[in-house]
Amino acid sequence: AYAGLPGPENRPFWEATGLLVAAPEMPAARFGEGGDDLVALRACYLERVVALWRRPLNPSVLRVIPGGNSAAMLALESATATLAAETVDRVIVLGADSYLDELSVNWLAGSHRLKSPEQPTGLAPGEGAACVMLEASASAGRRGCRSEGVLRGVATARDAQAFALGGLRLGEALARA
């Protein structure tokens, strides 16, 4: 309502809209052994969100972007590339993660990362979610909609060694980004 978006009956608007879901990585250490994590995330998360929301979103731009702490930035990077390619007029980026499930709490405790009386510098489990819509300037201008900001660019990079391995961080990925 705040953004003045049309209802589901405005098919042309929603068919020119994509959805990218920034998702957690699903390491076996945290979630146990599984099959294809991307297929599972798409079926259990993305497809359920689309079904509940009941908007005829563009099927070519419905993707899960796994990346853990970097997933939101990776999704924004993908959204800007999608908008630049003029595949759709707008992209919704949705991210949610939870560390409240039993598997995650046990994983945090077992890796000495859970905040507790014995470990005062650990992580306090919680949940978080955010959603933002990025729209091409021309499309937003035609609609005469309110713009809350301008995304000028996104850059991402990864360290060669995973954080969980405990290696020394020199900021090389940050410098590349």
C-alpha positions as CSV (number, residue, x, y, z in Angstrom):
1,A,0.0,0.0,0.0
2,Y,2.8,2.4,0.9
3,A,4.4,2.0,-2.5
4,G,1.1,2.3,-4.4
5,L,1.5,-1.0,-6.2
6,P,-1.4,-2.3,-8.2
7,G,-3.3,-5.4,-7.2
8,P,-2.9,-8.8,-8.8
9,E,-5.5,-8.0,-11.5
10,N,-2.9,-5.7,-13.2
11,R,-1.3,-8.5,-15.1
12,P,1.0,-6.4,-17.3
13,F,2.6,-4.8,-14.3
14,W,3.3,-8.0,-12.5
15,E,4.3,-9.9,-15.6
16,A,7.1,-7.3,-15.9
17,T,8.2,-8.0,-12.4
18,G,10.7,-10.6,-11.2
19,L,11.5,-12.0,-7.8
20,L,14.9,-12.9,-6.4
21,V,15.0,-14.7,-3.1
22,A,18.3,-14.2,-1.1
23,A,18.7,-17.5,0.7
24,P,21.0,-19.0,3.3
25,E,23.6,-21.4,2.2
26,M,22.7,-24.9,3.4
27,P,26.0,-26.5,4.6
28,A,25.7,-30.1,5.7
29,A,27.3,-29.1,9.0
30,R,24.3,-26.9,9.8
31,F,21.4,-28.8,8.1
32,G,22.6,-32.3,7.6
33,E,23.1,-34.1,4.3
34,G,20.5,-33.4,1.7
35,G,20.0,-33.5,-2.1
36,D,20.2,-30.5,-4.4
37,D,20.0,-27.5,-2.1
38,L,19.0,-25.1,-4.9
39,V,16.1,-27.3,-6.0
40,A,15.0,-27.7,-2.3
41,L,15.2,-23.9,-1.7
42,R,13.2,-23.2,-4.9
43,A,10.5,-25.7,-4.0
44,C,10.2,-25.0,-0.3
45,Y,10.7,-21.3,-0.3
46,L,10.4,-19.5,-3.6
47,E,7.5,-21.4,-5.0
48,R,5.6,-21.2,-1.8
49,V,6.1,-17.4,-1.6
50,V,4.9,-17.0,-5.2
51,A,1.8,-19.2,-4.6
52,L,0.9,-17.4,-1.4
53,W,1.3,-13.9,-2.9
54,R,-0.8,-14.7,-6.0
55,R,0.8,-12.3,-8.4
56,P,1.6,-13.3,-12.0
57,L,5.3,-12.7,-11.7
58,N,7.6,-13.1,-14.7
59,P,8.6,-16.8,-14.6
60,S,12.0,-16.1,-16.3
61,V,13.1,-14.0,-13.3
62,L,12.1,-16.1,-10.4
63,R,15.3,-17.3,-8.8
64,V,16.8,-18.3,-5.5
65,I,20.2,-16.7,-4.8
66,P,22.0,-18.7,-2.1
67,G,24.9,-17.0,-0.5
68,G,24.5,-16.8,3.3
69,N,25.7,-13.5,4.6
70,S,26.3,-12.3,1.1
71,A,23.0,-13.5,-0.4
72,A,21.3,-10.0,-0.3
73,M,24.2,-8.3,-2.1
74,L,24.4,-11.1,-4.6
75,A,20.7,-10.8,-5.2
76,L,21.0,-7.0,-5.6
77,E,23.9,-7.6,-8.1
78,S,21.7,-10.0,-10.1
79,A,18.7,-7.6,-10.0
80,T,20.8,-4.7,-11.4
81,A,22.1,-7.0,-14.2
82,T,18.5,-8.1,-14.9
83,L,17.2,-4.6,-15.1
84,A,20.2,-3.5,-17.3
85,A,19.3,-6.3,-19.7
86,E,15.7,-5.0,-19.8
87,T,14.3,-8.5,-19.1
88,V,11.8,-7.0,-16.7
89,D,10.9,-3.4,-15.5
90,R,11.3,-4.2,-11.8
91,V,12.7,-6.9,-9.5
92,I,11.7,-7.6,-6.0
93,V,14.5,-8.8,-3.7
94,L,13.3,-10.8,-0.7
95,G,15.6,-12.2,2.0
96,A,14.9,-14.1,5.1
97,D,16.9,-16.3,7.4
98,S,16.5,-17.9,10.8
99,Y,18.9,-19.3,13.3
100,L,16.1,-20.4,15.6
101,D,15.6,-24.0,14.4
102,E,17.0,-26.8,16.4
103,L,19.6,-27.8,13.8
104,S,21.0,-24.3,13.6
105,V,21.1,-23.8,17.3
106,N,22.9,-27.1,17.8
107,W,25.3,-26.3,15.0
108,L,26.1,-22.9,16.5
109,A,26.7,-24.5,20.0
110,G,28.8,-27.3,18.6
111,S,31.0,-24.8,16.7
112,H,31.4,-22.6,19.8
113,R,29.6,-19.7,18.0
114,L,26.4,-19.6,20.2
115,K,26.2,-16.8,22.7
116,S,25.7,-18.2,26.2
117,P,26.9,-17.7,29.8
118,E,29.9,-19.8,28.9
119,Q,30.5,-18.1,25.5
120,P,29.6,-14.4,26.0
121,T,31.0,-13.3,22.6
122,G,28.9,-15.7,20.4
123,L,25.9,-15.2,18.2
124,A,22.5,-14.7,19.7
125,P,20.1,-16.7,17.5
126,G,17.4,-14.8,15.8
127,E,15.4,-14.2,12.6
128,G,15.5,-11.5,10.0
129,A,13.7,-10.5,6.8
130,A,13.7,-7.6,4.3
131,C,12.2,-6.9,1.0
132,V,13.0,-4.2,-1.5
133,M,11.8,-3.5,-5.1
134,L,14.2,-2.1,-7.6
135,E,12.7,-0.6,-10.7
136,A,14.2,0.8,-13.9
137,S,14.2,4.6,-13.9
138,A,12.2,4.7,-17.1
139,S,9.5,2.4,-15.8
140,A,9.3,4.3,-12.5
141,G,9.1,7.6,-14.3
142,R,6.2,6.4,-16.5
143,R,4.3,5.3,-13.4
144,G,5.1,8.5,-11.6
145,C,5.9,6.5,-8.5
146,R,7.7,7.6,-5.4
147,S,11.4,6.7,-5.3
148,E,13.0,6.1,-2.0
149,G,16.6,5.9,-3.3
150,V,18.9,5.1,-6.2
151,L,21.1,2.1,-6.3
152,R,24.3,3.2,-8.1
153,G,26.1,-0.2,-7.9
154,V,26.9,-3.4,-6.1
155,A,30.2,-5.2,-5.9
156,T,30.8,-8.6,-4.4
157,A,33.9,-10.8,-3.9
158,R,34.7,-13.9,-1.8
159,D,37.7,-14.9,0.2
160,A,39.4,-18.1,-1.1
161,Q,39.2,-19.7,2.3
162,A,35.8,-20.3,4.0
163,F,35.3,-18.4,7.2
164,A,34.5,-21.6,9.1
165,L,38.1,-22.9,8.4
166,G,39.4,-20.1,10.7
167,G,42.1,-18.7,8.5
168,L,43.6,-15.2,8.8
169,R,41.6,-12.5,7.1
170,L,43.6,-9.9,5.2
171,G,40.7,-8.1,3.5
172,E,41.6,-9.3,0.0
173,A,38.0,-9.9,-1.0
174,L,37.0,-6.5,0.4
175,A,39.8,-4.8,-1.6
176,R,38.6,-6.6,-4.8
177,A,35.0,-5.6,-4.2
